[in-house]
């Protein structure tokens, strides 16, 4: 039976002493080793702990590698042990890992005690175009100033993209471009349609092609420079531990694209300079130095936040941050908290569902609207939908901001009663279209909500996200609409794995996992456009399948001939030949099956984005526990679609917790 992450009580006693979440959510979890009474302050003594490898793992001389081209599984590759000059094996030093989950947590809201880093890496300065590359206006060459030329190159690089054909994009670009022009340039360049960027565009295409044709030495030089920057700027020291930084490079200037028909597409994303940057680090650390001749906007020492640097971008006026990598303690603790909150919801979700069903009959319209909205968030995993300024962003909505025009009601449709049709643009302008049968009382309430309203009116005119989340907090501490989404995504994965898991080969198991993941992605409306190279990629894969089928046919004929020879001679040589041919057939059959599984997987997921749910909504313990039931070989985890988790700190946590909870599942303790 599949291991059930959600059925394990959060407050149950466990061998490692994991306690429940603190009542006050300050972003940290009690340590598995922390069984003492809460203390507001304590002396911080971080420690490094060596990872202890399993004895069997030490004996293995092979590792598994992913096939980058086929996204499949390669055969085991033996790694020979290196030998020293004396003939003895050189022992590889065990990598030290920070087992932060074994340490006590801060209880005063602090995220760190010490933080030191080098600051961000800025985009390189603009390099003017060669004199031979011309910009033309109204058919005549025109020399642009450096600032105007730089912005013109942004448009030239996108000349073949459909964005540059959109009126709003062209209008916004031209308006911002003129701001960078000299007065003389403004007087001449008055019509974007008379501008010719084609020579610029061809130059950048040639540059791109030249980069592809670089020698190995040139590529190696670039790789070494990137590695140097990574080692210098890509790590920080947090509480005496070296942590990886996620995005240490400042995004270069360019043109804003946005998602869907964003009203600000085409606007200029200005160059970020040191004077725009707020640095966050310890008072007692070595502060990062700005580039020569510049200064930081501000240097802060706020240990209540987790960001290392911040700035305000000019398009939306939003604050951007440099944060730690997903493998960091900060991110790991945040993930742990998120999934533990979702598991707590499992214990009270039936009570909450009973409550909102009762509220469908309320005498107050606001309560009815709140109850129906919560039903949709629970049943359909809809996002709540935040309030935003009109005209500033794309016309995207969530559950609470649905308008009358976004739904249609059908008393009966396709042999189903009380059907609601949803059609709206959700996050990132991804269309949500769904026809779903609902309970009769929900249907009647929706009819009531639609009375005397125009298409542009709000469906839930007495509800917003703040009101809904305030109500959810009253139902369960830490509960938000997003927790419902996380809970339903994770439990859907668990249920799908129960239905799809089989005693099949590794490729078939991975296909089963991806199908379960696909069900979650569909629930969460995680869509994508088919890759531009999809048809070509599928054709290449089909060619490999055809070639492998030809090989299999030939191998079977050879096996048949070998059997005939053995039947005639009955000697050991012919017997061995039969065995060799039989193994060859089996090997080719396995290779063919792997290719066929890949083809099925690609076809099924060409318009489904699996990665978003893996990284943000699926409790990794479910995936790891499922896989531990599929095979004893932990190294195969690298081959599973779940390998996203291997780069996150939660991998170490989930392994620790999985074995812990897996042990409990044999004799689950009763709730106290």
C-alpha positions in Angstrom: 0.0 0.0 0.0 1.3 3.5 -0.9 2.8 5.4 1.9 0.4 8.2 2.9 2.1 11.4 3.9 -1.2 13.2 4.7 -2.5 10.5 7.0 0.3 10.9 9.5 -0.6 13.0 12.4 1.4 16.2 12.7 1.3 16.0 16.5 2.1 12.3 16.8 5.1 11.2 18.8 8.0 10.0 16.6 11.4 8.4 17.1 13.1 11.6 16.2 10.9 13.8 18.4 9.4 16.0 15.7 7.0 18.4 17.3 4.0 20.2 15.9 4.3 23.7 14.4 4.5 26.6 16.8 1.2 28.4 17.3 2.8 31.7 16.2 4.0 31.3 12.7 7.3 33.1 12.5 8.7 31.2 9.5 10.7 28.6 11.4 10.0 25.1 12.6 10.9 23.6 16.0 14.0 21.4 15.6 13.5 17.6 15.6 16.1 17.6 18.4 14.5 20.5 20.3 12.6 19.0 23.1 13.3 21.7 25.6 10.9 24.5 26.6 10.9 27.5 24.3 13.6 30.1 24.9 13.5 33.6 23.5 17.3 33.8 23.2 20.1 31.4 23.2 23.7 31.4 22.2 23.9 30.4 18.5 26.4 27.7 17.9 26.1 26.3 14.3 27.8 23.1 13.5 28.8 21.2 10.4 27.8 17.6 10.2 29.2 15.1 7.8 26.8 13.2 5.7 26.9 9.5 6.6 26.7 7.4 3.5 25.0 4.0 3.6 27.5 1.1 3.6 25.9 -0.3 0.5 26.2 3.0 -1.2 29.9 3.1 -0.4 30.4 -0.2 -2.2 28.7 0.9 -5.4 31.1 1.8 -8.2 28.5 3.1 -10.5 26.2 6.1 -10.8 23.2 6.8 -13.0 23.2 9.7 -15.4 20.3 11.4 -17.2 20.1 11.3 -20.9 20.0 15.0 -21.9 18.9 14.3 -25.4 16.2 11.7 -24.8 15.2 12.7 -21.3 15.4 9.1 -20.4 17.6 6.7 -18.7 21.1 5.6 -19.7 22.6 2.4 -18.7 24.7 2.1 -15.6 28.1 3.7 -16.0 30.9 2.2 -14.0 33.1 4.8 -12.3 36.6 3.3 -11.7 38.2 4.0 -8.4 41.2 6.3 -8.6 44.4 4.8 -7.3 47.3 6.5 -5.7 51.0 6.0 -6.5 51.2 3.3 -3.9 48.5 1.3 -5.6 45.9 2.0 -2.8 42.6 3.5 -3.5 42.3 7.3 -2.9 39.5 7.9 -0.5 37.2 10.7 -1.6 36.6 13.2 1.2 33.1 13.1 2.4 31.3 16.3 1.5 30.2 18.3 4.5 26.5 19.3 4.5 24.7 21.6 6.9 22.0 19.6 8.6 20.1 22.7 9.6 17.0 20.7 10.5 18.9 19.1 13.4 19.6 22.5 15.0 17.5 24.7 17.2 15.5 27.5 15.6 15.4 31.1 16.3 12.3 32.0 18.4 12.5 35.8 18.1 11.6 36.1 14.4 15.2 36.4 13.3 16.2 34.7 10.1 19.9 34.9 10.7 22.6 36.1 13.1 25.4 36.7 10.6 25.2 37.5 6.9 28.0 38.4 4.5 28.1 38.6 0.7 29.8 40.4 -2.2 26.7 42.1 -3.6 25.2 41.6 -7.1 26.9 41.3 -10.5 25.7 44.2 -12.8 24.9 43.9 -16.5 27.9 44.8 -18.7 28.0 48.3 -20.1 26.6 48.9 -23.6 29.0 48.2 -26.5 28.2 50.5 -29.5 27.6 48.8 -32.8 30.3 48.7 -35.5 30.2 51.6 -37.9 29.3 49.3 -40.7 26.0 48.4 -39.0 23.5 51.2 -39.9 20.1 52.3 -38.7 17.9 53.8 -41.4 15.1 56.3 -41.1 12.9 56.9 -44.1 15.4 55.1 -46.2 18.4 57.2 -45.1 21.2 56.1 -42.7 21.3 57.9 -39.4 23.9 57.8 -36.6 22.2 57.5 -33.2 23.5 58.6 -29.8 24.7 55.8 -27.6 21.6 55.8 -25.3 19.2 55.9 -28.3 21.2 53.2 -30.2 21.1 50.9 -27.2 17.3 51.0 -26.9 17.1 50.6 -30.7 19.1 47.4 -30.4 16.5 46.0 -28.0 13.9 46.3 -30.7 16.2 45.0 -33.4 16.8 41.8 -31.4 13.1 41.1 -31.3 12.4 42.1 -34.9 11.3 38.6 -35.9 9.1 38.1 -32.8 5.4 38.6 -32.9 5.6 41.1 -30.1 7.0 43.8 -32.4 3.9 43.5 -34.6 1.5 44.4 -31.7 0.3 48.0 -31.6 0.5 48.4 -27.9 4.1 47.1 -27.9 5.2 49.4 -30.7 3.4 52.4 -29.1 5.0 51.9 -25.7 8.4 51.2 -27.2 8.4 54.3 -29.3 7.3 56.5 -26.5 10.1 55.3 -24.2 12.7 55.3 -27.0 12.0 59.0 -27.7 12.8 59.7 -24.0 16.4 58.4 -24.7 16.9 60.5 -27.9 18.6 63.8 -28.2 16.5 66.8 -29.2 17.8 66.5 -32.7 16.9 62.9 -32.9 13.4 63.6 -31.7 12.9 66.2 -34.4 13.8 63.7 -37.1 12.4 60.4 -35.8 8.7 60.9 -35.5 7.2 57.7 -37.1 8.2 54.2 -36.0 7.0 52.8 -39.3 9.7 54.7 -41.1 12.5 53.1 -38.9 14.5 50.3 -40.5 16.2 48.0 -37.9 16.9 45.2 -40.3 20.7 45.7 -40.6 20.9 45.7 -36.8 18.8 42.5 -36.6 21.0 40.7 -39.1 24.1 41.7 -37.2 22.8 40.2 -34.0 21.8 37.0 -35.8 25.3 36.7 -37.1 26.7 37.3 -33.6 24.4 34.5 -32.3 25.6 32.1 -35.0 29.2 33.0 -34.3 28.7 32.1 -30.6 27.4 28.7 -31.6 30.5 28.1 -33.8 33.0 29.0 -31.1 35.9 26.6 -30.5 36.1 24.4 -27.4 38.9 26.7 -26.1 36.7 29.8 -26.4 33.7 28.1 -24.8 36.0 26.8 -22.0 37.3 30.4 -21.4 33.7 31.7 -21.0 32.8 28.8 -18.8 35.8 29.5 -16.5 34.9 33.2 -16.3 31.3 32.3 -15.3 32.6 29.9 -12.7 34.9 32.6 -11.3 31.9 34.9 -11.0 29.9 32.2 -9.4 32.6 31.4 -6.8 33.0 35.1 -6.0 29.5 36.4 -6.1 27.3 33.3 -6.1 27.8 32.4 -2.4 27.3 34.1 0.9 28.2 33.3 4.5 25.1 32.9 6.7 25.5 31.9 10.4 29.0 30.5 9.7 27.8 28.4 6.7 28.4 28.8 3.0 25.0 29.2 1.2 24.3 29.4 -2.5 22.7 32.6 -3.8 19.9 32.1 -6.3 20.1 35.1 -8.6 23.2 37.2 -8.1 23.2 38.7 -11.5 21.2 41.9 -12.1 18.9 41.6 -15.1 20.1 43.6 -18.1 18.0 46.4 -19.6 15.6 45.5 -22.3 12.0 45.8 -23.4 9.2 44.5 -21.2 7.1 41.7 -22.7 4.6 40.7 -20.0 2.2 37.9 -20.4 -0.8 38.0 -22.7 -1.9 41.4 -23.9 -0.2 43.3 -21.1 -0.9 47.1 -21.3 2.8 47.9 -20.6 4.4 45.6 -23.1 7.2 47.3 -25.0 8.1 49.7 -22.3 11.8 50.2 -21.5 13.2 48.2 -18.6 15.9 50.6 -17.4 19.5 49.7 -16.5 19.8 49.0 -12.8 22.7 50.9 -11.2 24.4 50.6 -7.8 22.6 53.8 -6.7 19.3 51.8 -7.1 20.5 48.9 -4.9 19.7 48.4 -1.2 22.2 46.0 0.4 21.3 43.8 3.4 24.0 42.3 5.5 25.3 42.1 9.1 26.8 45.1 10.9 29.8 43.0 11.8 30.3 41.6 8.3 32.6 42.8 5.5 30.2 45.0 3.5 30.1 44.5 -0.3 31.9 47.2 -2.2 30.0 49.0 -5.0 31.8 49.4 -8.4 34.4 52.2 -8.5 33.0 55.7 -8.6 29.5 54.6 -7.4 27.7 54.0 -4.2 24.8 51.9 -2.9 21.4 53.5 -2.3 21.5 52.1 1.2 23.1 49.5 3.4 20.7 47.8 5.9 21.2 45.3 8.7 17.7 43.7 8.9 17.9 40.1 10.1 14.1 39.8 10.1 14.2 39.4 6.3 15.9 36.9 4.0 16.9 39.0 1.0 20.5 40.1 0.3 19.8 43.0 -2.0 16.7 44.8 -3.4 15.7 47.5 -5.9 12.6 48.9 -7.4 12.0 48.1 -11.1 10.5 50.9 -13.2 7.7 49.1 -15.1 5.4 48.0 -12.4 7.1 49.7 -9.5 7.5 46.4 -7.8 10.5 45.5 -5.5 12.9 42.9 -6.9 15.2 40.8 -4.6 18.3 38.8 -4.6 17.5 35.7 -2.6 19.1 32.5 -1.6 19.1 29.4 -3.7 16.4 26.7 -3.2 19.0 24.5 -1.6 19.5 27.0 1.3 18.3 26.6 4.9 15.9 29.6 4.5 14.1 28.1 1.5 14.1 24.6 3.0 12.4 25.8 6.2 9.9 27.8 4.2 9.0 24.7 2.1 8.8 22.6 5.2 6.4 25.0 6.8 4.3 25.2 3.6 3.8 21.5 3.4 3.3 21.0 7.1 0.5 23.6 7.0 -1.1 21.7 4.1 -0.9 18.5 6.2 -2.6 20.2 9.1 -5.4 21.1 6.8 -6.0 17.4 6.2 -7.1 17.1 9.8 -9.8 19.7 9.6 -10.8 19.9 5.9 -13.9 17.8 6.5 -15.1 20.3 9.2 -14.3 23.2 6.9 -16.2 21.7 4.0 -19.2 21.0 6.2 -19.1 24.6 7.4 -19.1 26.1 3.9 -21.9 23.8 2.8 -24.0 25.0 5.7 -23.2 28.6 4.7 -24.7 28.1 1.3 -28.1 28.4 3.1 -27.2 31.5 5.1 -29.6 34.5 5.2 -26.7 36.9 4.5 -25.6 37.3 0.9 -21.9 37.9 1.8 -21.7 34.6 3.7 -23.3 32.7 0.7 -20.8 34.3 -1.7 -17.9 33.5 0.6 -19.0 29.9 0.9 -19.5 29.4 -2.9 -16.1 31.0 -3.6 -14.4 28.7 -1.0 -16.1 25.7 -2.7 -14.6 26.6 -6.0 -11.1 27.2 -4.5 -11.4 23.8 -2.8 -12.9 21.8 -5.6 -11.1 23.4 -8.6 -7.9 24.6 -7.0 -8.6 28.1 -8.2 -6.3 31.0 -7.1 -8.0 33.5 -4.9 -7.3 36.5 -7.2 -5.8 39.7 -5.7 -7.0 43.2 -6.1 -5.1 45.4 -8.5 -5.2 48.8 -10.2 -7.3 48.9 -13.3 -5.3 49.4 -16.5 -2.0 48.8 -14.9 -1.8 45.0 -15.5 -3.3 42.5 -17.9 -7.0 41.6 -17.4 -6.4 38.5 -15.3 -8.7 37.3 -12.5 -9.0 34.7 -9.8 -11.9 33.3 -7.9 -12.8 36.3 -5.8 -12.5 38.7 -8.8 -14.5 36.7 -11.3 -17.0 38.7 -13.3 -20.4 37.8 -14.7 -19.0 37.4 -18.2 -16.6 34.7 -17.0 -19.2 32.0 -16.2 -22.2 30.4 -17.9 -24.8 28.3 -16.2 -26.4 25.2 -17.8 -29.2 23.4 -15.9 -28.4 20.4 -18.0 -25.5 19.8 -20.5 -24.2 16.6 -22.0 -26.3 14.4 -19.7 -25.0 16.2 -16.6 -27.1 18.5 -14.4 -26.1 21.9 -12.9 -23.1 22.6 -15.1 -20.9 25.7 -14.7 -18.7 26.8 -17.6 -15.7 28.9 -16.6 -13.8 30.9 -19.2 -11.3 33.6 -18.0 -7.6 34.5 -18.1 -5.8 33.5 -14.9 -2.3 34.1 -13.7 0.2 35.0 -16.5 -2.7 35.4 -18.9 -3.2 31.6 -19.1 -6.7 30.8 -20.1 -8.8 28.8 -17.7 -11.6 26.9 -19.5 -13.6 24.3 -17.7 -17.1 22.8 -17.6 -17.8 21.3 -14.2 -21.0 19.9 -12.7 -21.7 21.4 -9.2 -24.0 20.7 -6.4 -27.6 22.0 -6.8 -27.4 24.5 -4.0 -24.2 26.0 -5.5 -26.0 26.3 -8.9 -29.0 28.0 -7.3 -26.7 30.5 -5.5 -24.9 31.3 -8.7 -28.2 32.1 -10.4 -29.0 34.4 -7.4 -25.6 36.1 -7.7 -26.1 36.8 -11.4 -29.5 38.5 -11.0 -29.7 42.1 -12.2 -26.0 42.3 -13.1 -24.2 43.3 -16.3 -21.4 41.2 -17.9 -18.7 43.4 -16.5 -20.0 43.3 -12.9 -18.3 41.2 -10.2 -19.8 37.8 -9.6 -18.9 38.0 -5.9 -19.6 41.7 -5.3 -19.5 41.3 -1.5 -16.2 39.4 -1.3 -12.5 40.0 -1.9 -9.3 38.1 -1.1 -8.7 39.9 2.2 -12.1 39.0 3.5 -11.8 35.4 2.4 -8.3 34.9 3.9 -9.4 36.6 7.2 -12.2 34.0 7.4 -9.9 31.1 6.6 -7.5 32.2 9.4 -10.5 31.9 11.8 -11.0 28.3 10.6 -7.4 27.2 11.0 -4.2 29.1 12.0 -2.1 29.8 8.9 -4.9 28.8 6.4 -5.1 30.7 3.2 -6.5 30.0 -0.3 -3.1 28.9 -1.4 -2.9 26.3 1.3 -6.0 24.7 -0.2 -4.3 24.7 -3.6 -1.1 23.1 -2.1 -3.2 20.5 -0.2 -5.4 19.5 -3.1 -2.4 19.3 -5.4 -0.4 17.1 -3.0 -3.3 14.8 -2.2 -4.2 14.5 -5.8 -0.7 13.3 -6.6 -0.9 10.8 -3.8 -4.2 9.4 -5.0 -3.0 9.3 -8.6 0.1 7.4 -7.6 -2.0 4.8 -5.8 -4.0 4.2 -9.0 -1.1 4.4 -11.5 1.7 2.6 -9.7 2.5 -0.8 -11.1 5.2 -3.5 -10.8 6.6 -2.4 -14.1 10.0 -1.3 -15.5 11.7 1.9 -14.4 10.7 3.8 -17.6 7.1 2.7 -17.1 7.2 3.8 -13.5 8.5 7.2 -14.5 5.7 7.5 -17.0 3.2 6.6 -14.2 4.7 9.3 -12.0 4.5 11.9 -14.8 0.9 11.0 -15.5 0.1 11.5 -11.8 2.0 14.8 -12.0 0.0 15.7 -15.1 -3.3 15.2 -13.3 -2.1 17.8 -10.7 -0.9 20.2 -13.4 -4.4 20.0 -15.1 -6.0 20.6 -11.7 -3.9 23.7 -11.2 -4.2 24.9 -14.8 -0.4 24.8 -15.4 -0.4 25.1 -19.2 2.3 25.9 -21.7 2.5 26.4 -25.5 3.9 23.4 -27.3 7.7 23.9 -27.8 8.6 25.3 -31.2 10.8 22.2 -31.8 8.1 19.7 -30.7 7.3 18.3 -34.1 11.0 18.0 -35.1 11.8 16.4 -31.7 8.9 13.9 -32.0 10.0 13.0 -35.5 13.6 12.4 -34.4 12.2 10.2 -31.6 10.0 8.3 -34.0 13.0 7.7 -36.3 14.8 6.2 -33.4 11.8 4.0 -32.6 11.6 2.8 -36.2 15.4 2.1 -36.2 15.1 0.2 -33.0 12.2 -1.9 -34.3 14.3 -2.8 -37.3 17.1 -3.9 -35.0 14.7 -5.9 -32.9 13.4 -7.7 -36.0 16.9 -8.5 -37.1 17.8 -9.7 -33.6 14.8 -12.0 -33.4 15.8 -13.6 -36.7 19.3 -14.1 -35.5 17.9 -15.7 -32.3 15.6 -18.0 -34.4 18.6 -19.0 -36.5 20.8 -19.7 -33.4 18.0 -21.9 -31.9 17.9 -23.8 -35.2 21.7 -24.4 -35.1 21.5 -25.5 -31.5 18.7 -27.9 -32.3 20.8 -29.5 -35.0 24.2 -29.6 -33.2 23.3 -29.7 -29.5 26.8 -28.6 -28.5 27.8 -26.0 -25.8 29.0 -23.4 -28.4 25.6 -23.2 -30.1 23.9 -23.1 -26.7 26.0 -20.1 -25.6 25.2 -18.5 -29.0 21.5 -18.8 -28.3 21.9 -17.2 -24.8 23.9 -14.3 -26.3 21.2 -13.7 -29.0 18.4 -14.0 -26.4 20.1 -11.3 -24.2 20.5 -9.1 -27.3 16.8 -9.4 -28.0 15.9 -8.5 -24.4 18.3 -5.5 -24.4 16.8 -4.1 -27.6 13.2 -4.7 -26.4 14.0 -2.7 -23.2 15.6 0.1 -25.3 12.5 0.1 -27.6 10.1 0.2 -24.7 12.1 3.2 -23.2 11.8 5.1 -26.4 8.1 4.3 -26.8 7.5 5.5 -23.2 9.3 8.7 -23.9 7.2 9.3 -27.0 4.0 8.8 -25.0 5.2 11.0 -22.2 6.2 13.9 -24.6 2.9 13.7 -26.5 0.8 13.7 -23.4 2.6 16.6 -21.8 3.3 18.9 -24.8 0.9 21.5 -23.5 1.2 20.7 -19.8 3.8 22.4 -17.6 4.8 19.8 -15.0 7.6 21.8 -13.4 5.5 24.4 -11.6 3.6 21.9 -9.5 6.7 19.9 -8.7 8.5 22.9 -7.4 5.7 24.8 -5.7 2.7 22.6 -4.8 3.8 18.9 -4.4 5.1 17.7 -1.0 8.4 16.0 -2.0 7.9 13.4 0.7 5.1 11.9 -1.3 7.3 11.4 -4.3 10.3 10.1 -2.4 8.1 7.7 -0.3 6.5 6.4 -3.5 9.8 5.8 -5.1 11.2 4.0 -2.0 8.4 1.6 -2.4 9.3 1.1 -6.1 12.9 0.3 -5.6 15.5 -0.1 -2.9 18.2 1.7 -5.0 18.2 5.3 -3.8 20.5 6.3 -6.7 17.6 5.8 -9.1 16.1 8.9 -7.5 18.3 10.9 -10.0 16.4 9.3 -12.8 12.9 10.0 -11.5 11.0 13.1 -12.6 11.2 14.0 -9.0 14.8 15.0 -9.5 13.7 18.6 -9.0 13.8 18.0 -5.3 17.4 16.8 -5.3 18.6 20.4 -5.8 16.5 21.7 -2.9 17.3 21.5 0.8 14.0 19.8 1.3 15.6 16.7 -0.3 17.7 16.1 2.8 14.7 17.0 5.0 12.3 14.7 3.1 14.7 11.8 3.2 15.0 12.3 7.0 11.3 12.6 7.4 10.3 9.9 5.0 12.3 7.2 6.7 11.0 8.5 10.0 7.3 8.5 8.9 7.7 5.4 6.9 8.7 3.6 10.2 5.6 5.0 11.9 3.3 3.8 9.2 3.8 0.2 10.3 2.1 0.9 13.6 0.5 4.4 13.4 -0.1 5.8 16.9 -3.5 7.0 17.8 -4.2 10.7 17.9 -3.9 12.2 21.3 
